[in-house]
Amino acid sequence: LTALLPYSAAIAQDEEVVFTASTDKPDNTMVLGDSLTLELKVSAGQEPPPPHLPQIDGVDVEVLPESRFVSSSISIINGKRTESKSYTVVYRYRLTPTALGKFTIPSATLVFGGKSYKTQPITVTVVKAIPQDHIILEVIPSKRMVFIDEQFRLTLKIYIDRPHCIRTYSLKLPWLRELQGFVSEDLQKFISSLRGGVKLIVENTEIPFETKTTKRNGKTYVVYSVGKMFFPTEIGVHKIPPCIFKCDYMTKYVDRYNIFGERIIKPIKSQTIIATSNDLSITVVPLPDEGKPPYFSGAVGQYKIEASISPSSVRVGDPVTLTARVYGYGNIASVGWPKLENEENLRTYEGNVETHSQREGARMVGSKKFSLIIEPQSTQVKEIPRLVFAYFDPKDVRYKTLTVGPFPIEVKPAEREPAVVIAPPNAPRTATGAVLLKRDILPIVTSPALLANQSDMLYRKPVVLWTLPLPLALIVICLLIRRRVERLRTDTAYARSRQAMSAARKRLAEARKLAASGSQKEFHAAVYRALTEFVADKLNVPPASVTAQSVREMLAYKGPDEQTVAELAACLETCEYGQFAAAEKPAQEIDETLRQASALIKKLGKSIR
Amino acid sequence: MRTNALTSALLCISAVALLLLAAPESVVRADAIELFKRANDAYSEAKRLEAAGERGEAIKKFQEAEALYNRILSEGTVNWAVLYNLGNAQYRLGKIGHAITNYRRAEMLAPRNPDIKANLKQARAEVQDKISIHQPHSFFRTLLFCYYSLNLNEATLLTLACYWLFAACIIGYIFLRARLLRNAGIALLLLLVYFGACTGVKIYKEVYVPRGTVVVEECPVRFGPGEEFDVRYKIHEGAEVVVLDERVGSEKRWLKVRPLVIIEESAGKETRAPAGWVRSEAVELF
């Protein structure tokens, strides 16, 4: 409680009752994605009832456990003993705003002792998180403008530069379960359809995210992505609430491997990062009236139809089942019954409908099977008429009509069928048993195809014996490679030290070219840079800190002998003068400087610890 | 870097695995196939003559078939079908001991073949001695299928496959840190232990514990390696033995064997035959 100092307070006070409201945020300003704790503190001489906090628009409110304190005081004045009790109850609420801007916590009301007490309203400002590039959230829609009931996909991408630096996290995905104005795929089906490799906890549900590595603004990120399909049901502009990722991110840590090759990360310094996704709106437009066919029943997408009848020969009044299957991309649930072109001399009944839908890549596919029961009423019926199905294709932005059939059928006059005679269940049965007459061996094998030579024993083959240690050796080599790669990636000092020699050689090669072209000043600058950057890389210090004057102090106790250090200092001084000297030096001196620098780098490379 | 190293490691593993898988059973020479056909023809002709009641001619043909099958084996082609057919020819010639030996050899190369099992059972049924070969329960045979249902090459191949796959999973896990690979690695390690143990026991039993069959009509089992030792009991043609020791005497070679038969110890009391010494000519090793 002492940690939650009231930065803002509005007090409603009576002689005996104190009712205050406060938040834990300085200046009542907070970052989107973060939560604020609101405290309603009631102090009274008697046990107070709970206060009432009105609903706050655009804010998720979670009630936290309250704290109660009772204090007693006894006073004796002139021998008169007086005992009094004081009750303090702190009611706490966690408020999580879902949008940027300002919102007001309205007055909370406490009715106590026949009186009503109110706190002052508190205005809270919700601002965007501090810019950072460790974690970036991006929500990408497959389309920004869609027709009603046209499927589209929202994809959340979380870019994290160093996932191993995240200790704890919470991810808020407002459209995980439902999105106002849209129908989305079933949550369980959605989760089971995902093929992601990493499971993240999103609002107490494990969601598999796909992962890949990518570059963004020259920086490497691991991208975690998940996409969900939606079908709009309301026309208008729909604002998609932002996704919020909050985590404890280690900015400084010790990263190493133990002898078993297990990675051990110990945090030294960490910060809380709140990343929110971009603002996003989806515009939903109605279907056009122009060209709407009479058979259109609301299907939007790309569909096909197939149908068959069974049986194809019946008597008048007997049922024929016309089974039609509409399948394709779109919201299969909204697909209505296909219609017969005419129903003359036919009696029809709608039968079963079976719907099946699933995700196929980035689209929802489905099929709907309709069973239409048709009873021909006359022997004049020679065919079941065509079946017609109309839908709107958002890709071509026009209505399309599909037909299937007609289906030839033979209709015979109605007749009574003869009764089927079934054999009585106790009809006599006969059984005979087989008797073994003679024991003998089975015949020979005659197929030469079975005649492989099996004399070679695999376990005796030298190639088998010699290659047995190979997998173990490979495992050890891979472990070593992995450790080296990890160390190069995480240990800057080690990486710089390892790469110092090759970098210095490159710089000296550049210097050699400059010497050949006669650019003496540039040559001296290049040699100077090669030497200072080599020492800086080896010692893991900034290159600017290595100078002819500082090098003695820096290399003391680091391995090189005094003579080498003195030579280095002298060479650096030569290079410093060479950069600013007006007179040209003879070629031998230039060569000597280059040779000396090269020898120094070799010596230092061996001796610096 | 990580992908390259992983790819190289996996390619290396695949190459070695392919090398191992390549031709564990070598190709048979054309003359062996020709001999096999001739032997089969001789056997079929013998069977036809036997059915026609010409027993004398039939025996000649069976002997011809036996000689041809033996020639295939002596020229270096060892195959279960040849051994099985040879066993059949010897069975027809009344050589039950030799027939059982060759059925057992065929069974080691093709342990799942039902025809071999059937003929071995039939041949054993004609052995004069009461056989005491323990057959484990079918549950254990299923559980230890690697031992009971695979031949030595198949068991070795499975063990090696598990070993290389295990290594591949571990290498993959080192670079990718995927839980699936770790779990697969653990599963493969368990399989490797199972197959490795079965293969090891199989190699020991089939290669380092010699077994054989009595191929003479009556074989005295003596207390010691020499004619001077008393006969302890007698076993007969077709009885299988485990060879425990070998001793070369002044004139003959002697084998210490434990026959896999039941003998009558005293009136009405049966027991497993104790170990004893037999002449080496009386036993044909598998």
Interface residues (C-beta under 8 A of the other chain):
Chain A: G197 G261 R439 D440 I441 L442 P443 I444 V445 T446 S447 P448 L450 L451 A452 N453 Q454 S455 D456 M457 L458 Y459 V463 V464 T467 L468 L470 P471 L472 L474 I475 I477 C478 L479 I481 R482 V485
Chain B: M1 R2 A5 L6 A9 C12 I13 V16 L19 L20 P24 E25 S26 V27 V28 A32 I33 F36 K37 N40 Y43 S44 K47 G76 T77 V78 N79 W80 A81 V82 Y84 N85 N88 A89 Y91 L109 D115 A118 N119 Q122 A123 A125 N151 L152 N153 T156 L157 L160 Y163 W164 F166 A167 I170 I171 I174 F175 A178 T199 I203
